């Protein structure tokens, strides 16, 4: 494997992890808003 491909492979994982984090954060915010509208706790 060439150095360039290995570098891209190693650097893409933080981007994927950040994307998953953003999706989870957006879902959490959505759930918090829905719980607040219904007057319930999130837990």
C-alpha distance matrix in Angstrom:
0.0 3.8 6.6 8.4 6.6 6.6 10.0 11.2 10.4 12.4 15.0 15.8 17.3 20.2 21.0 21.2 23.3 25.5 26.1 27.2 29.4 31.0 31.8 33.3 35.3 36.6 37.7 39.4 41.3 42.4 43.6 45.5 47.2 48.2 49.6 51.5 53.0 54.2 55.5 53.5 51.1 47.5 47.5
3.8 0.0 3.8 5.5 5.4 6.3 8.6 10.1 10.7 12.4 14.3 15.6 17.7 20.1 20.7 21.6 23.7 25.5 26.2 27.8 29.7 31.1 32.2 34.0 35.6 36.9 38.3 40.0 41.6 42.8 44.3 46.0 47.5 48.8 50.3 51.9 53.5 54.9 56.1 54.3 52.0 48.3 48.6
6.6 3.8 0.0 3.8 5.5 5.1 6.0 8.6 9.8 10.5 12.1 14.2 16.2 18.1 19.0 20.4 22.2 23.7 24.9 26.6 28.1 29.5 31.0 32.7 34.0 35.5 37.1 38.5 40.0 41.5 43.1 44.4 46.1 47.6 48.9 50.4 52.1 53.7 54.7 52.9 50.5 46.9 47.2
8.4 5.5 3.8 0.0 3.8 5.5 5.1 6.2 8.6 10.0 10.5 12.2 14.9 16.7 16.9 18.5 20.7 21.8 22.7 24.8 26.4 27.4 28.9 30.9 32.0 33.2 35.1 36.7 37.9 39.3 41.1 42.5 43.9 45.4 47.0 48.4 49.9 51.6 52.8 51.2 48.9 45.4 46.0
6.6 5.4 5.5 3.8 0.0 3.8 5.4 5.1 6.1 8.6 9.9 10.5 13.1 15.5 15.6 16.5 19.0 20.5 21.0 22.8 24.8 25.9 27.0 28.9 30.5 31.7 33.1 34.9 36.4 37.6 39.2 40.9 42.3 43.6 45.2 46.8 48.3 49.8 51.1 49.3 47.2 43.5 44.0
6.6 6.3 5.1 5.5 3.8 0.0 3.8 5.5 5.0 6.1 8.6 10.0 11.6 14.1 15.1 15.9 17.7 19.6 20.6 22.0 23.8 25.4 26.6 28.1 29.7 31.2 32.6 34.1 35.8 37.1 38.5 40.0 41.8 43.1 44.4 46.1 47.8 49.2 50.2 48.3 45.9 42.3 42.5
10.0 8.6 6.0 5.1 5.4 3.8 0.0 3.8 5.4 5.2 6.1 8.5 10.6 12.1 13.1 14.8 16.4 17.7 19.1 20.9 22.2 23.6 25.3 26.9 28.0 29.6 31.3 32.6 34.0 35.7 37.2 38.5 40.1 41.7 43.1 44.5 46.2 47.8 48.8 47.0 44.6 41.1 41.5
11.2 10.1 8.6 6.2 5.1 5.5 3.8 0.0 3.8 5.5 5.1 6.0 9.0 10.8 10.8 12.3 14.6 15.7 16.5 18.6 20.3 21.3 22.7 24.6 25.9 27.1 28.9 30.5 31.8 33.1 34.9 36.3 37.8 39.2 40.8 42.2 43.8 45.4 46.6 45.0 42.8 39.2 39.8
10.4 10.7 9.8 8.6 6.1 5.0 5.4 3.8 0.0 3.8 5.6 5.4 7.1 10.0 10.6 11.0 13.1 15.1 15.8 17.2 19.1 20.7 21.7 23.3 25.0 26.4 27.7 29.3 31.0 32.3 33.7 35.3 37.0 38.2 39.6 41.3 42.9 44.3 45.5 43.6 41.3 37.7 38.0
12.4 12.4 10.5 10.0 8.6 6.1 5.2 5.5 3.8 0.0 3.8 5.6 6.1 8.1 9.9 10.9 12.0 13.9 15.5 16.7 18.0 19.9 21.4 22.6 24.0 25.9 27.3 28.4 30.1 31.8 33.0 34.4 36.3 37.7 38.8 40.4 42.3 43.7 44.6 42.6 40.1 36.5 36.7
15.0 14.3 12.1 10.5 9.9 8.6 6.1 5.1 5.6 3.8 0.0 3.8 5.6 6.2 7.3 9.4 10.7 11.7 13.4 15.2 16.3 17.6 19.5 21.0 22.0 23.7 25.5 26.7 28.0 29.8 31.3 32.5 34.1 35.8 37.1 38.4 40.2 41.9 42.8 41.1 38.7 35.2 35.8
15.8 15.6 14.2 12.2 10.5 10.0 8.5 6.0 5.4 5.6 3.8 0.0 3.8 5.6 5.2 6.3 8.7 10.0 10.7 12.6 14.3 15.5 16.9 18.7 20.0 21.4 23.0 24.6 26.0 27.3 29.0 30.4 32.0 33.4 34.9 36.4 38.0 39.6 40.7 39.0 36.8 33.2 33.9
17.3 17.7 16.2 14.9 13.1 11.6 10.6 9.0 7.1 6.1 5.6 3.8 0.0 3.8 5.3 5.1 6.1 8.5 9.8 10.6 12.2 14.2 15.4 16.6 18.2 20.0 21.3 22.5 24.3 25.8 27.1 28.5 30.4 31.7 32.9 34.6 36.4 37.7 38.7 36.7 34.3 30.7 31.1
20.2 20.1 18.1 16.7 15.5 14.1 12.1 10.8 10.0 8.1 6.2 5.6 3.8 0.0 3.8 5.4 5.0 6.0 8.5 9.8 10.3 12.1 14.2 15.2 16.1 18.2 19.9 20.7 22.2 24.2 25.5 26.5 28.4 30.1 31.2 32.5 34.5 36.1 36.8 35.0 32.5 29.1 29.6
21.0 20.7 19.0 16.9 15.6 15.1 13.1 10.8 10.6 9.9 7.3 5.2 5.3 3.8 0.0 3.8 5.5 5.1 6.2 8.7 9.8 10.6 12.4 14.3 15.2 16.5 18.5 19.9 21.1 22.6 24.4 25.6 27.1 28.8 30.3 31.5 33.2 34.9 36.0 34.5 32.3 28.8 29.8
21.2 21.6 20.4 18.5 16.5 15.9 14.8 12.3 11.0 10.9 9.4 6.3 5.1 5.4 3.8 0.0 3.8 5.4 5.1 6.3 8.6 9.9 10.7 12.5 14.2 15.5 16.8 18.5 20.1 21.3 22.8 24.4 26.0 27.3 28.7 30.4 32.0 33.4 34.6 32.9 30.8 27.2 27.9
23.3 23.7 22.2 20.7 19.0 17.7 16.4 14.6 13.1 12.0 10.7 8.7 6.1 5.0 5.5 3.8 0.0 3.8 5.4 5.2 6.2 8.7 10.0 10.6 12.2 14.3 15.5 16.5 18.4 20.0 21.1 22.4 24.5 25.8 26.9 28.5 30.4 31.7 32.6 30.7 28.3 24.7 25.2
25.5 25.5 23.7 21.8 20.5 19.6 17.7 15.7 15.1 13.9 11.7 10.0 8.5 6.0 5.1 5.4 3.8 0.0 3.8 5.4 4.9 6.2 8.7 9.8 10.3 12.2 14.2 15.1 16.4 18.3 19.9 20.8 22.5 24.3 25.5 26.8 28.6 30.3 31.2 29.6 27.4 23.9 24.9
26.1 26.2 24.9 22.7 21.0 20.6 19.1 16.5 15.8 15.5 13.4 10.7 9.8 8.5 6.2 5.1 5.4 3.8 0.0 3.8 5.4 5.1 6.3 8.7 9.8 10.7 12.4 14.3 15.5 16.6 18.5 20.0 21.3 22.7 24.4 25.9 27.3 28.9 30.2 28.8 26.9 23.4 24.7
27.2 27.8 26.6 24.8 22.8 22.0 20.9 18.6 17.2 16.7 15.2 12.6 10.6 9.8 8.7 6.3 5.2 5.4 3.8 0.0 3.8 5.5 5.1 6.2 8.5 10.0 10.7 12.3 14.3 15.4 16.5 18.3 20.1 21.2 22.5 24.3 25.9 27.2 28.4 26.6 24.6 20.9 21.8
29.4 29.7 28.1 26.4 24.8 23.8 22.2 20.3 19.1 18.0 16.3 14.3 12.2 10.3 9.8 8.6 6.2 4.9 5.4 3.8 0.0 3.8 5.5 5.2 6.0 8.6 9.9 10.5 12.3 14.2 15.3 16.3 18.4 20.0 20.9 22.4 24.4 25.8 26.6 24.8 22.6 19.1 20.0
31.0 31.1 29.5 27.4 25.9 25.4 23.6 21.3 20.7 19.9 17.6 15.5 14.2 12.1 10.6 9.9 8.7 6.2 5.1 5.5 3.8 0.0 3.8 5.5 5.0 6.1 8.5 9.8 10.5 12.2 14.2 15.2 16.5 18.3 19.9 21.0 22.6 24.5 25.5 24.2 22.4 19.1 20.7
31.8 32.2 31.0 28.9 27.0 26.6 25.3 22.7 21.7 21.4 19.5 16.9 15.4 14.2 12.4 10.7 10.0 8.7 6.3 5.1 5.5 3.8 0.0 3.8 5.5 5.2 6.2 8.6 10.0 10.6 12.3 14.3 15.5 16.6 18.4 20.1 21.3 22.8 24.3 22.9 21.3 17.8 19.5
33.3 34.0 32.7 30.9 28.9 28.1 26.9 24.6 23.3 22.6 21.0 18.7 16.6 15.2 14.3 12.5 10.6 9.8 8.7 6.2 5.2 5.5 3.8 0.0 3.8 5.5 5.1 6.1 8.7 9.9 10.5 12.2 14.3 15.3 16.3 18.3 20.0 21.1 22.2 20.4 18.4 14.8 16.1
35.3 35.6 34.0 32.0 30.5 29.7 28.0 25.9 25.0 24.0 22.0 20.0 18.2 16.1 15.2 14.2 12.2 10.3 9.8 8.5 6.0 5.0 5.5 3.8 0.0 3.8 5.4 5.0 6.2 8.6 9.9 10.5 12.4 14.3 15.3 16.5 18.5 20.1 20.8 19.4 17.4 14.2 16.0
36.6 36.9 35.5 33.2 31.7 31.2 29.6 27.1 26.4 25.9 23.7 21.4 20.0 18.2 16.5 15.5 14.3 12.2 10.7 10.0 8.6 6.1 5.2 5.5 3.8 0.0 3.8 5.4 5.2 6.2 8.6 9.9 10.7 12.4 14.3 15.4 16.7 18.6 19.9 19.0 17.7 14.6 17.0
37.7 38.3 37.1 35.1 33.1 32.6 31.3 28.9 27.7 27.3 25.5 23.0 21.3 19.9 18.5 16.8 15.5 14.2 12.4 10.7 9.9 8.5 6.2 5.1 5.4 3.8 0.0 3.8 5.5 5.0 6.1 8.6 9.9 10.5 12.2 14.2 15.4 16.6 18.2 16.8 15.6 12.2 14.4
39.4 40.0 38.5 36.7 34.9 34.1 32.6 30.5 29.3 28.4 26.7 24.6 22.5 20.7 19.9 18.5 16.5 15.1 14.3 12.3 10.5 9.8 8.6 6.1 5.0 5.4 3.8 0.0 3.8 5.4 5.1 6.1 8.6 9.9 10.5 12.2 14.2 15.4 16.2 14.6 12.8 9.4 11.6
41.3 41.6 40.0 37.9 36.4 35.8 34.0 31.8 31.0 30.1 28.0 26.0 24.3 22.2 21.1 20.1 18.4 16.4 15.5 14.3 12.3 10.5 10.0 8.7 6.2 5.2 5.5 3.8 0.0 3.8 5.4 5.0 6.2 8.6 9.9 10.5 12.4 14.4 15.1 14.4 13.1 10.5 13.5
42.4 42.8 41.5 39.3 37.6 37.1 35.7 33.1 32.3 31.8 29.8 27.3 25.8 24.2 22.6 21.3 20.0 18.3 16.6 15.4 14.2 12.2 10.6 9.9 8.6 6.2 5.0 5.4 3.8 0.0 3.8 5.5 5.2 6.2 8.7 10.0 10.7 12.5 14.2 13.7 13.3 10.8 14.0
43.6 44.3 43.1 41.1 39.2 38.5 37.2 34.9 33.7 33.0 31.3 29.0 27.1 25.5 24.4 22.8 21.1 19.9 18.5 16.5 15.3 14.2 12.3 10.5 9.9 8.6 6.1 5.1 5.4 3.8 0.0 3.8 5.4 5.1 6.1 8.5 9.9 10.6 12.1 10.7 10.1 7.3 10.4
45.5 46.0 44.4 42.5 40.9 40.0 38.5 36.3 35.3 34.4 32.5 30.4 28.5 26.5 25.6 24.4 22.4 20.8 20.0 18.3 16.3 15.2 14.3 12.2 10.5 9.9 8.6 6.1 5.0 5.5 3.8 0.0 3.8 5.5 5.2 6.1 8.6 10.0 10.3 9.4 8.3 6.3 9.9
47.2 47.5 46.1 43.9 42.3 41.8 40.1 37.8 37.0 36.3 34.1 32.0 30.4 28.4 27.1 26.0 24.5 22.5 21.3 20.1 18.4 16.5 15.5 14.3 12.4 10.7 9.9 8.6 6.2 5.2 5.4 3.8 0.0 3.8 5.5 5.1 6.2 8.7 9.8 10.2 10.4 9.3 13.1
48.2 48.8 47.6 45.4 43.6 43.1 41.7 39.2 38.2 37.7 35.8 33.4 31.7 30.1 28.8 27.3 25.8 24.3 22.7 21.2 20.0 18.3 16.6 15.3 14.3 12.4 10.5 9.9 8.6 6.2 5.1 5.5 3.8 0.0 3.8 5.5 5.2 6.3 8.6 8.7 9.8 8.8 12.4
49.6 50.3 48.9 47.0 45.2 44.4 43.1 40.8 39.6 38.8 37.1 34.9 32.9 31.2 30.3 28.7 26.9 25.5 24.4 22.5 20.9 19.9 18.4 16.3 15.3 14.3 12.2 10.5 9.9 8.7 6.1 5.2 5.5 3.8 0.0 3.8 5.4 5.2 6.0 5.1 6.1 5.8 9.3
51.5 51.9 50.4 48.4 46.8 46.1 44.5 42.2 41.3 40.4 38.4 36.4 34.6 32.5 31.5 30.4 28.5 26.8 25.9 24.3 22.4 21.0 20.1 18.3 16.5 15.4 14.2 12.2 10.5 10.0 8.5 6.1 5.1 5.5 3.8 0.0 3.8 5.4 4.9 6.1 7.3 8.2 11.7
53.0 53.5 52.1 49.9 48.3 47.8 46.2 43.8 42.9 42.3 40.2 38.0 36.4 34.5 33.2 32.0 30.4 28.6 27.3 25.9 24.4 22.6 21.3 20.0 18.5 16.7 15.4 14.2 12.4 10.7 9.9 8.6 6.2 5.2 5.4 3.8 0.0 3.8 5.5 7.8 10.2 11.0 14.5
54.2 54.9 53.7 51.6 49.8 49.2 47.8 45.4 44.3 43.7 41.9 39.6 37.7 36.1 34.9 33.4 31.7 30.3 28.9 27.2 25.8 24.5 22.8 21.1 20.1 18.6 16.6 15.4 14.4 12.5 10.6 10.0 8.7 6.3 5.2 5.4 3.8 0.0 3.8 5.6 8.8 10.2 13.1
55.5 56.1 54.7 52.8 51.1 50.2 48.8 46.6 45.5 44.6 42.8 40.7 38.7 36.8 36.0 34.6 32.6 31.2 30.2 28.4 26.6 25.5 24.3 22.2 20.8 19.9 18.2 16.2 15.1 14.2 12.1 10.3 9.8 8.6 6.0 4.9 5.5 3.8 0.0 3.8 7.0 9.6 12.2
53.5 54.3 52.9 51.2 49.3 48.3 47.0 45.0 43.6 42.6 41.1 39.0 36.7 35.0 34.5 32.9 30.7 29.6 28.8 26.6 24.8 24.2 22.9 20.4 19.4 19.0 16.8 14.6 14.4 13.7 10.7 9.4 10.2 8.7 5.1 6.1 7.8 5.6 3.8 0.0 3.8 6.5 8.6
51.1 52.0 50.5 48.9 47.2 45.9 44.6 42.8 41.3 40.1 38.7 36.8 34.3 32.5 32.3 30.8 28.3 27.4 26.9 24.6 22.6 22.4 21.3 18.4 17.4 17.7 15.6 12.8 13.1 13.3 10.1 8.3 10.4 9.8 6.1 7.3 10.2 8.8 7.0 3.8 0.0 3.8 5.5
47.5 48.3 46.9 45.4 43.5 42.3 41.1 39.2 37.7 36.5 35.2 33.2 30.7 29.1 28.8 27.2 24.7 23.9 23.4 20.9 19.1 19.1 17.8 14.8 14.2 14.6 12.2 9.4 10.5 10.8 7.3 6.3 9.3 8.8 5.8 8.2 11.0 10.2 9.6 6.5 3.8 0.0 3.8
47.5 48.6 47.2 46.0 44.0 42.5 41.5 39.8 38.0 36.7 35.8 33.9 31.1 29.6 29.8 27.9 25.2 24.9 24.7 21.8 20.0 20.7 19.5 16.1 16.0 17.0 14.4 11.6 13.5 14.0 10.4 9.9 13.1 12.4 9.3 11.7 14.5 13.1 12.2 8.6 5.5 3.8 0.0
